[in-house]
């Protein structure tokens, strides 16, 4: 839990560099995710290597993880350290993060971690498929209109609703095979931990349906096209239980109607302790419509 420098001589390998690049892309990842991304025959030896990199200051272990109820039963979570940053700078390796999680401690650490685990699970699922390609946020932003690229909050999508806009927890795309040209779907990701009520009687307080209303306005008027230059957008919401997902879908069905653009799936903290590629391969629920797979 605590860094103890012993001055161990560490000969950095290409896999170590890849670990630093990975943690620069994803703010938080556990050893289970990192191991699947970078490989290695022995997971035990891999964890020992991460321990060496941690104790010598190349990578960090966020303190907030020890507050999680299941911290003793899940792989240790890591983030980039000053030593790793110096190595990447020395090699001239620039890495753009795929989320907009700010540096420094996060008040909602569990929520930030869930965002990283969801995105990483989907990316790893895509890596196992020869016919698909993961399109990360930096690639989307690079092709967006100049006004969005120059914005201080390019990920905030404006809407004609009381909130004035919506900030997804994540944005990514998938490239699919096509006979004559490439085909794409783009996704806004919402990691719902159940801390926000589905609805409120007091309109001055925020609720999940307020966010749904903002997304509905965004999708209805297709303003994401002008903002990001993307042709389509689906909203993926993960909840911590099937009952929560069903409850939200029922409210959407009652207030918005059948909607093809809102997709739901449950993913508990236990499910996400290790990569969950089934987020890609298994169908997502929709309000009043058949389930939909995002990998086809």
C-alpha distance (Angstrom), angle and dihedral (degrees) to the residues before:
residue distance angle dihedral
X1 . . .
X2 3.80 . .
X3 3.80 128.7 .
X4 3.79 114.3 -111.3
X5 3.78 113.2 -176.9
X6 3.80 114.1 -153.2
X7 3.80 96.8 168.8
X8 3.79 92.5 -112.6
X9 3.79 112.2 179.8
X10 3.79 108.1 -118.2
X11 3.79 121.8 -167.2
X12 3.78 102.6 -157.6
X13 3.80 116.2 -134.2
X14 3.79 132.2 -159.1
X15 3.79 87.6 -101.7
X16 3.80 90.5 56.2
X17 3.81 89.2 52.7
X18 3.80 88.7 50.7
X19 3.81 89.6 52.1
X20 3.82 89.7 54.0
X21 3.80 91.1 48.4
X22 3.78 90.8 49.0
X23 3.81 93.6 51.4
X24 3.80 89.5 47.4
X25 3.83 88.5 56.3
X26 3.81 96.1 42.5
X27 3.78 116.1 40.0
X28 3.82 93.8 -149.2
X29 3.81 130.9 20.3
X30 3.79 132.5 158.7
X31 3.79 124.0 -130.8
X32 3.83 89.3 -103.0
X33 3.81 91.7 61.1
X34 3.79 95.1 40.8
X35 3.81 91.4 51.4
X36 3.80 92.7 53.0
X37 3.81 91.2 48.1
X38 3.82 98.3 48.7
X39 3.81 101.6 25.3
X40 3.78 132.9 -143.9
X41 3.80 135.0 172.2
X42 3.80 98.2 -118.3
X43 3.79 120.1 46.4
X44 3.81 90.1 -168.2
X45 3.82 92.4 55.8
X46 3.79 88.7 44.6
X47 3.81 91.9 55.7
X48 3.80 89.3 49.0
X49 3.80 89.1 53.2
X50 3.81 91.0 51.1
X51 3.81 87.1 50.6
X52 3.80 90.7 54.8
X53 3.80 91.8 48.0
X54 3.81 89.7 49.2
X55 3.79 97.9 47.8
X56 3.82 91.9 47.3
X57 3.81 92.2 50.7
X58 3.80 103.1 -107.9
X59 3.81 95.0 115.9
X60 3.81 133.2 18.0
X61 3.80 136.3 -138.1
X62 3.82 110.5 -141.9
X63 3.80 111.6 -124.0
X64 3.80 92.6 -140.7
X65 3.80 91.4 71.4
X66 3.81 90.8 72.9
X67 3.82 88.2 63.8
X68 3.82 92.3 61.8
X69 3.80 113.3 107.2
X70 3.81 92.1 -127.5
X71 3.82 97.8 39.1
X72 3.83 92.6 121.2
X73 3.79 91.5 53.2
X74 3.79 102.2 46.5
X75 3.83 134.5 69.4
X76 3.81 115.6 -87.7
X77 3.82 114.9 -91.3
X78 3.80 119.8 -130.3
X79 3.80 138.4 -167.6
X80 3.78 135.5 -178.0
X81 3.82 117.8 -68.3
X82 3.80 131.6 -156.6
X83 3.79 91.7 -103.5
X84 3.80 91.9 55.0
X85 3.80 91.2 48.6
X86 3.79 91.1 52.6
X87 3.80 90.9 50.7
X88 3.81 92.8 51.4
X89 3.82 90.5 47.1
X90 3.80 91.5 48.9
X91 3.81 90.3 52.6
X92 3.80 92.4 45.9
X93 3.81 90.9 -118.6
X94 3.77 112.0 154.6
X95 3.79 115.8 -167.4
X96 3.79 125.4 -171.4
X97 3.82 115.3 -151.0
X98 3.78 116.4 -120.3
X99 3.82 91.9 -143.9
X100 3.80 133.0 46.8
X101 3.79 94.9 -128.3
X102 3.78 104.7 143.6
X103 3.78 124.5 -127.3
X104 3.78 117.4 -100.6
X105 3.79 128.4 49.2
X106 3.78 119.8 -35.8
X107 3.80 122.8 -136.2
X108 3.81 89.0 -148.1
X109 3.78 97.3 43.6
X110 3.83 95.1 158.2
X111 3.80 90.0 53.7
X112 3.82 92.7 49.0
X113 3.79 90.7 48.5
X114 3.81 91.1 49.6
X115 3.81 90.8 54.0
X116 3.81 90.9 53.8
X117 3.80 93.2 45.9
X118 3.81 93.1 49.5
X119 3.80 94.2 49.2
X120 3.81 92.3 43.8
X121 3.82 92.0 49.4
X122 3.80 91.5 52.9
X123 3.80 92.7 45.3
X124 3.80 91.5 49.9
X125 3.80 90.3 48.6
X126 3.79 89.5 53.5
X127 3.81 92.5 47.4
X128 3.81 88.7 62.3
X129 3.79 90.6 56.8
X130 3.80 120.6 79.0
X131 3.80 91.4 -161.7
X132 3.81 99.3 54.8
X133 3.81 135.9 64.3
X134 3.81 128.6 -161.5
X135 3.81 113.5 -128.2
X136 3.80 107.8 -157.1
X137 3.80 126.9 -155.5
X138 3.86 95.8 -100.0
X139 3.82 90.2 58.6
X140 3.82 90.9 49.5
X141 3.80 91.7 48.7
X142 3.82 92.8 46.9
X143 3.81 89.9 60.0
X144 3.81 95.9 41.1
X145 3.84 122.4 107.0
X146 3.81 115.1 -78.7
X147 3.82 92.8 -109.8
X148 3.81 89.2 61.0
X149 3.81 94.6 43.4
X150 3.80 90.4 52.5
X151 3.80 94.8 45.6
X152 3.79 119.7 109.1
X153 3.83 87.8 -136.0
X154 3.80 105.4 31.8
X155 3.80 90.7 161.7
X156 3.82 93.8 61.2
X157 3.80 107.4 98.1
X158 3.80 113.0 -154.7
X159 3.80 120.2 -130.9
X160 3.80 137.2 179.6
X161 3.81 92.0 -116.9
X162 3.82 133.1 106.3
X163 3.81 90.4 -94.3
X164 3.80 90.7 54.6
X165 3.77 93.1 -140.2
X166 3.77 148.6 -3.6
X167 3.81 131.9 -115.3
X168 3.83 111.9 -153.9
X169 3.78 118.0 -145.1
X170 3.80 86.9 -125.6
X171 3.80 142.8 -5.8
X172 3.80 126.6 -152.2
X173 3.78 142.1 143.6
X174 3.79 139.9 -143.3
X175 3.78 124.3 -139.6
X176 3.82 113.5 -146.5
X177 3.80 131.0 -165.6
X178 3.79 116.9 -98.8
X179 3.78 132.9 177.6
X180 3.79 99.0 -123.2
X181 3.82 105.7 12.9
X182 3.79 142.4 2.8
X183 3.79 117.5 -79.0
X184 3.80 125.0 -151.5
X185 3.77 142.0 -169.6
X186 3.79 121.9 -168.6
X187 3.78 126.6 -154.0
X188 3.79 138.7 -159.4
X189 3.80 109.2 -152.2
X190 3.80 124.9 -146.1
X191 3.82 119.5 -171.5
X192 3.80 104.0 -160.1
X193 3.82 114.3 -168.1
X194 3.80 94.1 176.4
X195 3.82 94.2 -108.3
X196 3.82 91.9 119.7
X197 3.83 118.9 65.0
X198 3.80 115.3 -116.8
X199 3.81 88.5 -125.1
X200 3.81 139.1 -6.3
X201 3.79 133.6 -149.0
X202 3.80 88.4 -143.3
X203 3.80 107.3 74.5
X204 3.82 90.7 -160.2
X205 3.81 91.3 68.8
X206 3.78 123.5 73.1
X207 3.79 123.9 -113.1
X208 3.77 137.4 175.6
X209 3.80 90.8 -103.3
X210 3.82 88.4 58.9
X211 3.78 87.4 61.5
X212 3.81 90.5 45.8
X213 3.81 88.7 52.4
X214 3.81 90.8 52.7
X215 3.80 91.6 48.7
X216 3.80 91.0 46.7
X217 3.80 90.0 54.8
X218 3.80 90.8 46.6
X219 3.80 92.3 50.4
X220 3.80 95.2 41.5
X221 3.81 93.2 55.1
X222 3.82 94.3 31.6
X223 3.79 91.1 -135.1
X224 3.81 88.8 154.9
X225 3.82 86.4 77.2
X226 3.80 93.4 62.7
X227 3.81 92.7 39.6
X228 3.82 100.1 46.8
X229 3.80 105.7 10.3
X230 3.81 91.6 -123.8
X231 3.83 122.3 139.1
X232 3.82 99.2 -137.9
X233 3.78 143.6 6.7
X234 3.81 134.8 -156.0
X235 3.81 124.3 -172.6
X236 3.82 115.7 -133.2
X237 3.79 115.2 -163.9
X238 3.79 122.2 -173.6
X239 3.80 119.8 -166.8
X240 3.79 132.8 -173.5
X241 3.82 94.0 -114.8
X242 3.78 141.2 27.8
X243 3.81 90.2 -124.7
X244 3.81 91.9 56.7
X245 3.82 91.2 49.3
X246 3.80 91.2 47.7
X247 3.79 91.9 48.5
X248 3.80 92.3 52.7
X249 3.81 91.9 46.5
X250 3.80 90.8 51.3
X251 3.80 91.5 51.5
X252 3.80 91.3 48.1
X253 3.80 89.7 49.4
X254 3.81 90.7 50.7
X255 3.81 97.6 44.7
X256 3.81 104.9 26.4
X257 3.79 102.5 20.4
X258 3.79 129.1 -136.0
X259 3.77 106.2 -15.5
X260 3.77 126.0 -172.2
X261 3.81 94.5 -167.7
X262 3.83 100.7 62.9
X263 3.81 114.8 76.2
X264 3.82 126.3 -176.8
X265 3.79 138.0 -164.0
X266 3.81 135.1 159.1
X267 3.80 120.1 -121.9
X268 3.80 117.4 172.7
X269 3.80 125.8 -157.7
X270 3.81 88.3 -107.7
X271 3.82 90.6 53.3
X272 3.80 90.0 52.6
X273 3.82 98.6 48.7
X274 3.79 85.0 97.8
X275 3.83 127.8 23.0
X276 3.81 114.1 -66.0
X277 3.83 106.2 -155.3
X278 3.81 88.4 168.5
X279 3.80 85.6 82.9
X280 3.79 84.0 75.7
X281 3.80 101.1 36.2
X282 3.81 102.9 39.1
X283 3.84 123.0 72.3
X284 3.80 124.0 -99.5
X285 3.81 123.2 -136.3
X286 3.81 124.6 -115.2
X287 3.79 131.9 -165.9
X288 3.81 108.9 -98.5
X289 3.80 94.0 -15.9
X290 3.82 137.6 89.2
X291 3.80 118.1 -84.8
X292 3.81 117.7 -90.4
X293 3.78 132.1 -145.0
X294 3.80 115.5 -144.7
X295 3.80 94.8 -157.0
X296 3.81 95.1 68.9
